[in-house]
C-alpha cells in the first residue's frame, strides 16, 4: 500500500495536467461544433471536395461528422493519441524510474516482494488513468448536454469516451513491458513517442489504403467511433485482442521484473 | 548460531566473474569485516544476500532462512546502507525516512523517535528535499534509514564515503552501540583501518573468493613486528641472529629488525642489552592485507 500511495502522490500533478489538458482541448474544439453545423450543406460540400484518401486519413466520416456524437468521435481520435502518450509515459516511467533514478537498491532491499512492487505500481497507474478518464468523460457528458440534440445519446458518448481508457491500458501495459525489457532507459519520452506514433501511423496507412483489417493491428483502430455509433457497442474481437495483449504484457512484465538482477547503482 | 551462512555461493555475470564458491559464516552478535579491493566481490556478495541479484549456484541463509525463498522475511530484520546512495529527489528527507520506515513492522512512534534522534546526532536537517542535500548529507539519510527500525542485522557496503571524519567517528560509535544492543554487523570496506577499528573478525576476499578469515586480534598478533632499538654502546650484529629475525639493519647505536615468532624469544635476547630506547611497532591491517594478497592463498 505504501508503494501504491507513494506512486499516486508522485504522479498526481502530471495526471491533473493531463486530465485538464485532455478535457480542455476537448471542450475547446467541441465549442467549434455549432460553427460546423450552422450550415451543414456548405460544410459538407467543402469536405466532399477533399480527396477520400485525405478524409480517411483524417478520420472524417461524412455520415456521422455533423452529429454531436460523430463530432465528438472525430475529436476522440486525437484525444486517444494524446492519452496513449500519457499512458505509455506512465507505464514506462513508473516501472523504469527505480533503475533510471537508481533507487532500485533502496526499494528492493526493503521487506517487499518484487511482484508486490509491480502490482502496487501498476495499480497506481490504473487509478491515475481512471481519474484522467473520469474527468474526460465528465467533460464530454457536460458538453453533450450543452450541445444537446435529439440524436445525441449520452450512453453512446460515454461508450465512445470509455475507449480512451481501453486504449490507454494497452499502452500502459506496453510501456511497463518496455521498461523491464530495455535496461536503463535514459529518456522515457524518447521511447514512448516513437512507439505511440508508429502505432498511429499504422492506423493512418490502414485508412488510406482502406484496409479494415488494420483494426486488428493497432489500438488506435480497435474501437472506431463511427462503428460504435452504428453498432451501439464495442467490437468484441478487438476488445478481446486488447484484453489479451494487456494480460500478456503485464504477465511478462511481472515475470521479467521478478527474475532480473538489479544493476548496481554505481 | 550463524546469522549469515553461505555455501559455495557463486554469482557470475555471463562470462564475467562475480563471486566463486564463496563460503562465509557470520556469527550472531559479531562485527564482521569484509575487505578486499574494488571488484573483489564484496558488493556482489552483499547484493546476493539482499536478493537484489540472484545467485548462479550455491546456497545462502540469513537467520537460517534461504535467501531465495524468504527474501522479504529476511529483509524485515536487515538494515542496509549501500556504497552509493540514491533516493527520490522530490521527497523531503523526513518523508523518505517515513516511507522507508513504512516497510517495516517496527513500532511507528519508536521509529519516528529514532529517526529524530539519529538526525540530531548526525546534524541532519530533515525538512530539506533530497535534491538539495549534499552527498554527505544524503549518506546520513542512508545511515538513518538503515538503522531506524532497529535491525538485527546491519549490512554496510563501504559506508563511510562522503562522511567527514567527525561524522565517521559518531557513526562508528553508533554502530558499536547497535552491536551492544545485539545487532550483528557485516561491514564491507576497502579502507582497512576502518575494519581494524570496528570489527571482531575479518574476511579477506580476492577475485570472488574468501582467502582468509581471522579474528582481528589473532591477525595482528600472529604477524611480524618491527623492533627498533637505540643502544647505549655500539651494536654487535651477531647478537641479533635469532630464529624469527629478518631484515636486520645495524647502524652505530641503532638496530632495527622484523621479528615473527614467540615474543619471549625476543625479550630474552633484549634482556642482555643496554637499551636507551625501544620501539615495537604493530603492523597495520594494510600490511597484513598486502601480505595475504600477495601470497594469494591466505595459508
Interface residues (C-beta under 8 A of the other chain):
Chain A: X2 X6 X10 X101 X102 X103 X104 X105 X106 X108 X109 X110 X111 X112 X113 X259 X261 X262 X264 X265 X266
Chain B: X13 X43 X47 X50 X51 X52 X53 X54 X71 X72 X73 X74 X75 X76 X78 X80 X82 X83 X84 X85 X86 X87 X88 X89 X90 X99 X100 X102 X103 X104 X145
